[in-house]
Amino acid sequence: MRVAVIDQIPMSTPQQSRGDATLLVLPPAINPIYDTTRMAYQAQPHQIDYFSKHEWGATPAQMLQPLLAQTFERTQLFRAVATPPYFGPYSYGLRTEILEFAQDFTSSPARFHLALRLQLVDGRSNRIIASRMIALQEPLIEQTPTAGVVAANKATASALEQTVYFIFEQIAQSDPSQADRARFSPEHHPGK
């Protein structure tokens, strides 16, 4: 059995002056089809299969949460980035749901599909400040599970980068006192 991991974070993230806010990165929810260490793929429309000799070292949700926390720590926008179990107060919460996490061999070239739903939550009121969907399709260089792992890592790093920019934009809009700290250069904004 070959065991693979998702461990790639963005090469660079916007660097900010440290603020007073605390971000709580909640454990990602996940579509039950992908809530396994089994590596999912699609060879026919509307059907998911799993590789027999390749698997993930942890579930996608277990791999994604520490990468989210590490990526946000690198931005230095927050005084602290916490993950459960954390019982103290926090300024913002990040809820993530993994909707899709599979290699797709029904297209040419084959692709890795990653779809996330994000919600930024006010830590005081538990009110949703904003939500966004991120859906990525990263081409595979060849039709193998190993190429799928490489594509999954690239897609994850891209999704993490887009998540950072989304959160920065929302904090700047919802809290004017954070606006100067959450500024970034639009030409480096992914997806724009």
C-alpha positions in Angstrom: 0.0 0.0 0.0 1.3 3.5 -0.9 0.4 6.2 1.5 0.3 9.9 0.3 -0.3 13.2 2.1 -1.5 16.6 1.3 1.2 18.9 2.7 1.7 21.8 0.3 0.8 25.3 1.3 1.0 28.4 -0.9 4.5 29.5 -1.8 3.7 33.0 -0.6 0.9 34.7 1.3 0.3 38.4 1.9 2.3 39.5 5.0 0.5 41.9 7.3 1.2 43.7 10.6 0.0 41.6 13.5 -3.5 42.6 14.6 -5.4 41.9 17.8 -7.9 39.4 16.3 -7.9 35.7 16.9 -9.0 33.3 14.2 -10.4 29.9 15.1 -10.0 27.3 12.3 -12.7 24.8 12.9 -12.4 21.2 11.7 -13.5 20.9 8.1 -16.8 19.2 7.5 -16.6 16.8 4.6 -18.8 15.0 2.1 -19.1 11.4 3.5 -17.9 9.9 0.2 -14.5 11.5 0.8 -14.4 11.1 4.6 -11.9 8.2 4.4 -8.3 7.6 3.9 -9.2 5.7 0.7 -8.2 7.7 -2.4 -11.2 8.4 -4.5 -11.4 8.6 -8.3 -14.0 8.7 -11.0 -13.8 6.6 -14.1 -17.4 6.9 -15.2 -19.9 9.8 -14.6 -21.9 9.6 -11.4 -19.7 6.9 -9.9 -16.9 7.0 -7.3 -14.3 4.3 -6.9 -11.3 3.9 -4.7 -7.7 2.9 -5.5 -6.8 -0.5 -4.0 -3.0 0.1 -3.6 -3.0 3.9 -2.8 -4.5 5.7 0.1 -4.2 9.0 2.0 -2.2 9.1 5.3 -5.3 10.8 6.9 -8.7 11.9 5.8 -8.8 15.0 3.6 -10.4 17.0 6.5 -7.6 15.9 8.9 -4.9 16.9 6.4 -6.6 20.3 5.5 -7.1 21.7 8.9 -3.5 22.1 9.9 -2.6 23.5 6.5 -5.3 26.1 6.9 -3.9 27.1 10.4 -0.3 27.1 9.1 -1.2 29.3 6.1 -3.0 31.9 8.3 -0.2 31.9 10.8 2.2 32.9 8.0 0.1 36.0 7.1 0.6 37.5 10.6 -2.8 39.2 10.3 -4.0 37.5 13.5 -2.6 37.7 17.1 -3.4 34.0 17.3 -4.6 31.2 15.1 -6.3 28.5 17.1 -7.8 25.1 16.4 -10.0 23.0 18.7 -9.8 22.1 21.4 -9.7 25.8 22.1 -12.3 27.2 24.6 -11.3 30.9 24.8 -12.9 33.8 23.0 -12.1 34.4 19.3 -12.7 37.2 16.9 -13.4 35.2 13.8 -14.2 31.6 13.0 -13.4 29.8 9.7 -15.8 27.0 8.8 -14.8 24.9 5.8 -16.6 22.1 4.1 -14.9 19.7 1.6 -17.5 19.0 -1.1 -15.3 17.2 -3.6 -11.8 15.6 -3.3 -11.2 13.1 -6.2 -9.3 12.3 -9.3 -11.4 12.5 -12.4 -10.5 10.3 -15.4 -13.6 11.0 -17.4 -12.0 14.1 -19.0 -8.9 14.6 -21.1 -6.6 15.4 -19.6 -7.5 13.7 -16.3 -8.0 16.2 -13.5 -8.1 16.4 -9.7 -11.3 18.1 -8.5 -11.3 20.0 -5.2 -14.4 22.0 -4.1 -14.6 23.8 -0.8 -17.3 25.9 0.9 -16.0 28.6 3.2 -17.8 30.6 5.9 -16.3 33.4 7.9 -18.1 33.7 11.2 -18.1 36.5 13.8 -16.8 35.0 17.0 -18.9 37.2 19.3 -22.3 36.8 17.6 -21.7 33.5 15.7 -23.2 35.4 12.7 -22.0 34.4 9.2 -20.1 37.4 7.8 -19.6 35.9 4.3 -19.4 32.6 2.5 -17.8 31.5 -0.7 -17.3 28.4 -2.9 -13.9 27.5 -4.3 -13.9 24.9 -7.1 -10.7 23.9 -8.7 -9.7 21.4 -11.4 -6.0 20.7 -11.6 -4.8 18.7 -14.6 -2.8 15.4 -14.0 0.4 15.1 -15.9 -0.4 11.4 -16.4 -3.3 9.1 -15.5 -1.8 7.6 -12.3 -2.6 7.9 -8.6 0.8 9.5 -8.0 0.1 12.2 -10.6 -3.2 12.7 -8.8 -1.4 13.3 -5.5 0.8 16.0 -7.1 -2.3 17.6 -8.6 -4.2 17.4 -5.3 -1.3 19.2 -3.6 -1.3 22.0 -6.2 -5.1 22.4 -6.0 -4.9 22.5 -2.2 -2.2 25.2 -2.2 -4.2 27.2 -4.7 -7.4 26.8 -2.6 -5.5 27.9 0.6 -4.2 31.0 -1.2 -7.7 31.9 -2.4 -9.0 31.3 1.1 -6.5 33.8 2.6 -7.5 36.5 0.1 -11.2 35.9 0.7 -10.8 36.2 4.5 -8.6 39.3 4.2 -11.3 41.0 1.9 -14.1 40.1 4.3 -12.3 41.3 7.4 -11.4 44.6 5.7 -15.1 45.1 4.7 -16.6 44.0 8.1 -14.1 45.7 10.4 -12.7 49.1 9.2 -10.1 49.1 12.1 -8.6 46.0 10.4 -8.7 47.4 6.9 -5.1 48.8 6.9 -3.8 45.5 8.1 -5.8 43.5 5.6 -4.7 45.3 2.5 -3.1 43.4 -0.3 -2.0 44.1 -3.9 -4.9 43.3 -6.3 -2.5 42.2 -9.0 -1.4 39.3 -6.8 -5.0 38.3 -5.9 -5.6 34.7 -7.2 -8.5 34.3 -9.5 -8.6 38.0 -10.6 
